[in-house]
């Protein structure tokens, strides 16, 4: 009795192992057929198909009552669907834009494109994080910042912030300072004022000098410890003050 039970249990475990192995190899082959791109490089429709494949693959692994073919067939159908969608997106620009979207400029020569941020459901902290990940630290270093269809940011820096060439190696550049975003989307961030050792009186002096009546009109206002100010009012181009300390007595 015990031997029969052990044999049945071992057989069941072997079947489960075999099914998991087959499904794993099948999914691996299908994903390879779909292309070599990583998750972060996929278009939206590719991410959706990949997630569905991952979900479908777990069913025949965990439930031995599902015939193995019934688990593999939906995966094969999804790969075929992916193939035809990819083919259509290569052949037709309108379908490609419908399935993948279009690159969106979030920073241009005039500054931050406020409407684009709203359309993408992004905030200034998201943009600042992506800029830092690209190796930049301030908005005024950027000529163009573009959110690609896969969600990544491409940056075209201003010529003065482009990667150094051999003749630039010996240039003496001032030490850079990280900007503190004091106003973000019309909201004052008091902690950043503390970080800059500015009180309300000093900050109001700065606002008066910049002729800003209310911070609600600001998309952004950042200040670094060298006194450089980058700000942009809604509906206007960005403005840059190289050193507010030379303009206003704080």
C-alpha positions as CSV (number, residue, x, y, z in Angstrom):
1,X,0.0,0.0,0.0
2,X,2.7,2.4,1.0
3,X,4.9,1.4,-1.9
4,X,2.0,2.1,-4.3
5,X,1.4,5.5,-2.7
6,X,5.1,6.3,-3.0
7,X,5.1,5.2,-6.7
8,X,2.1,7.2,-7.5
9,X,3.5,10.3,-5.7
10,X,6.8,9.9,-7.5
11,X,5.1,9.5,-10.8
12,X,3.0,12.6,-10.2
13,X,6.1,14.6,-9.3
14,X,7.8,13.4,-12.4
15,X,4.8,14.5,-14.6
16,X,4.8,17.9,-12.9
17,X,8.5,18.3,-13.4
18,X,8.2,17.3,-17.1
19,X,5.3,19.7,-17.7
20,X,7.2,22.6,-16.1
21,X,10.3,21.8,-18.1
22,X,8.3,21.6,-21.4
23,X,6.4,24.9,-20.7
24,X,9.6,26.6,-19.7
25,X,11.4,25.6,-22.9
26,X,8.3,26.5,-24.9
27,X,8.0,30.0,-23.4
28,X,11.7,30.6,-23.8
29,X,11.6,29.6,-27.5
30,X,8.5,31.8,-28.1
31,X,10.0,34.8,-26.4
32,X,13.2,34.3,-28.5
33,X,11.0,34.3,-31.6
34,X,9.4,37.5,-30.5
35,X,12.8,39.3,-30.4
36,X,15.7,39.9,-28.1
37,X,14.6,43.2,-26.6
38,X,14.5,43.6,-22.8
39,X,11.3,44.5,-20.9
40,X,12.4,48.1,-20.7
41,X,12.8,48.3,-24.5
42,X,9.4,46.8,-25.4
43,X,6.5,48.6,-26.9
44,X,3.2,48.7,-24.9
45,X,1.6,45.9,-27.0
46,X,4.7,43.7,-26.6
47,X,4.6,44.2,-22.8
48,X,0.9,43.2,-22.8
49,X,1.5,40.0,-24.8
50,X,4.5,39.1,-22.6
51,X,2.5,39.5,-19.4
52,X,-0.3,37.3,-20.9
53,X,2.1,34.6,-21.9
54,X,3.6,34.6,-18.4
55,X,0.1,34.2,-16.9
56,X,-1.0,31.5,-19.3
57,X,2.2,29.6,-18.8
58,X,1.6,29.1,-15.1
59,X,-1.8,27.4,-15.6
60,X,-0.6,24.1,-17.1
61,X,2.3,24.1,-14.7
62,X,0.2,24.2,-11.6
63,X,-2.8,22.2,-12.8
64,X,-2.1,18.8,-14.2
65,X,-5.7,18.4,-15.2
66,X,-5.2,20.8,-18.0
67,X,-3.9,19.0,-21.1
68,X,-0.4,20.2,-22.0
69,X,-1.4,21.0,-25.5
70,X,-4.2,23.2,-24.2
71,X,-1.5,25.2,-22.4
72,X,0.9,25.4,-25.3
73,X,-1.7,26.3,-28.0
74,X,-2.7,29.7,-26.5
75,X,1.0,30.6,-26.2
76,X,1.5,29.8,-29.9
77,X,-1.5,31.8,-30.9
78,X,-0.2,34.8,-29.0
79,X,3.2,34.6,-30.7
80,X,1.4,34.5,-34.1
81,X,-0.6,37.5,-33.1
82,X,2.6,39.3,-32.0
83,X,4.2,38.5,-35.4
84,X,1.3,39.9,-37.4
85,X,1.1,43.1,-35.2
86,X,4.8,43.6,-35.6
87,X,4.6,43.1,-39.4
88,X,1.7,45.7,-39.6
89,X,3.6,48.2,-37.4
90,X,6.6,47.9,-39.8
91,X,4.4,48.4,-42.9
92,X,2.0,51.1,-41.7
93,X,2.9,54.3,-39.8
94,X,-0.6,55.0,-38.6
95,X,-0.9,51.5,-37.1
96,X,2.5,51.9,-35.5
97,X,1.5,55.1,-33.9
98,X,-1.8,53.6,-32.7
99,X,-0.1,50.5,-31.2
100,X,3.1,52.2,-29.9
101,X,2.3,55.8,-29.6
102,X,4.6,58.7,-30.6
103,X,7.7,60.2,-28.9
104,X,6.7,63.2,-26.8
105,X,8.9,66.2,-26.2
106,X,8.8,67.2,-22.5
107,X,11.6,69.8,-22.6
108,X,12.3,72.0,-25.5
109,X,14.3,75.2,-26.2
110,X,11.6,77.2,-24.5
111,X,11.6,75.0,-21.4
112,X,9.3,72.4,-19.9
113,X,6.3,71.4,-22.1
114,X,3.7,71.5,-19.4
115,X,0.9,70.0,-21.4
116,X,3.0,67.1,-22.4
117,X,3.6,66.2,-18.8
118,X,-0.1,66.3,-18.1
119,X,-0.8,64.1,-21.1
120,X,1.8,61.6,-20.0
121,X,0.6,61.7,-16.4
122,X,4.1,62.5,-15.2
123,X,5.4,65.1,-12.7
124,X,8.5,67.2,-12.4
125,X,10.1,64.7,-10.0
126,X,9.8,61.9,-12.6
127,X,11.5,64.1,-15.2
128,X,14.2,65.2,-12.9
129,X,14.9,61.6,-11.9
130,X,15.2,60.6,-15.6
131,X,17.5,63.5,-16.3
132,X,19.8,62.5,-13.5
133,X,19.9,58.9,-14.7
134,X,21.0,60.2,-18.1
135,X,23.9,62.0,-16.4
136,X,22.6,65.6,-16.2
137,X,21.5,67.4,-13.1
138,X,19.6,70.6,-14.1
139,X,16.9,71.5,-16.6
140,X,19.0,74.3,-18.1
141,X,21.5,71.8,-19.4
142,X,18.9,70.2,-21.7
143,X,18.1,71.4,-25.2
144,X,15.5,68.6,-25.8
145,X,14.2,65.8,-23.6
146,X,12.0,63.3,-25.4
147,X,10.0,60.4,-23.8
148,X,10.2,57.6,-26.3
149,X,7.4,55.1,-27.0
150,X,9.0,52.5,-24.6
151,X,8.9,55.0,-21.7
152,X,12.6,55.9,-21.7
153,X,14.0,59.4,-22.1
154,X,16.3,60.6,-24.8
155,X,18.2,63.8,-24.2
156,X,19.9,66.2,-26.5
157,X,22.0,68.5,-24.3
158,X,22.8,72.1,-25.0
159,X,26.2,72.5,-26.8
160,X,27.8,73.8,-23.6
161,X,26.8,70.6,-21.8
162,X,27.6,68.1,-24.5
163,X,30.2,65.4,-23.7
164,X,33.7,66.7,-23.6
165,X,36.0,66.3,-26.5
166,X,39.8,65.9,-26.3
167,X,40.3,69.7,-26.5
168,X,38.0,70.2,-23.6
169,X,39.9,68.1,-21.1
170,X,42.1,70.9,-19.8
171,X,39.2,73.4,-19.5
172,X,38.6,74.8,-16.0
173,X,34.9,74.4,-15.2
174,X,33.3,75.5,-11.9
175,X,32.1,72.9,-9.5
176,X,28.5,72.1,-10.3
177,X,25.7,72.1,-7.7
178,X,22.5,70.1,-7.6
179,X,19.4,72.3,-8.1
180,X,16.7,72.2,-5.4
181,X,13.2,72.3,-6.8
182,X,11.5,74.8,-4.5
183,X,8.3,75.2,-6.5
184,X,6.8,72.2,-8.4
185,X,3.6,72.6,-10.4
186,X,2.5,75.6,-8.4
187,X,3.3,74.1,-5.0
188,X,5.9,75.3,-2.5
189,X,8.3,72.7,-1.1
190,X,9.3,74.1,2.2
191,X,11.9,71.5,3.0
192,X,13.9,72.6,0.0
193,X,13.9,76.2,1.3
194,X,15.4,74.8,4.5
195,X,18.0,72.9,2.6
196,X,19.0,76.2,0.9
197,X,18.8,78.1,4.2
198,X,16.2,80.4,2.9
199,X,13.3,81.7,5.0
200,X,10.0,83.0,3.6
201,X,11.2,86.6,3.7
202,X,14.2,85.9,1.5
203,X,12.2,83.7,-0.8
204,X,9.6,86.5,-1.2
205,X,12.4,88.9,-2.1
206,X,13.4,86.5,-4.9
207,X,9.8,86.2,-6.1
208,X,9.5,90.1,-6.2
209,X,12.7,90.4,-8.2
210,X,11.4,87.8,-10.7
211,X,8.1,89.6,-10.8
212,X,6.1,86.5,-9.8
213,X,2.9,87.5,-8.1
214,X,1.9,84.0,-7.0
215,X,3.7,80.6,-7.0
216,X,0.6,79.0,-8.5
217,X,1.6,80.5,-11.9
218,X,4.9,78.6,-11.8
219,X,5.5,75.2,-13.4
220,X,8.9,75.0,-11.7
221,X,11.4,77.1,-9.8
222,X,14.7,75.6,-8.8
223,X,17.7,77.1,-7.0
224,X,21.2,75.7,-6.5
225,X,23.7,76.7,-3.8
226,X,25.6,78.9,-6.2
227,X,22.4,81.0,-6.6
228,X,21.5,79.8,-10.1
229,X,17.7,80.0,-10.6
230,X,15.8,78.2,-13.3
231,X,12.1,79.0,-13.5
232,X,9.2,78.8,-15.9
233,X,5.7,80.3,-15.7
234,X,2.7,78.6,-17.2
235,X,2.3,79.6,-20.8
236,X,5.8,81.2,-21.0
237,X,9.4,80.2,-21.8
238,X,11.8,79.3,-19.1
239,X,14.1,81.9,-17.6
240,X,17.6,81.5,-16.1
241,X,19.3,83.7,-13.5
242,X,23.0,82.7,-13.2
243,X,23.4,84.1,-9.7
244,X,20.5,85.6,-7.7
245,X,23.0,86.6,-5.0
246,X,24.4,89.3,-7.2
247,X,20.9,90.6,-8.0
248,X,19.2,90.5,-4.7
249,X,20.5,91.2,-1.2
250,X,19.4,88.2,0.8
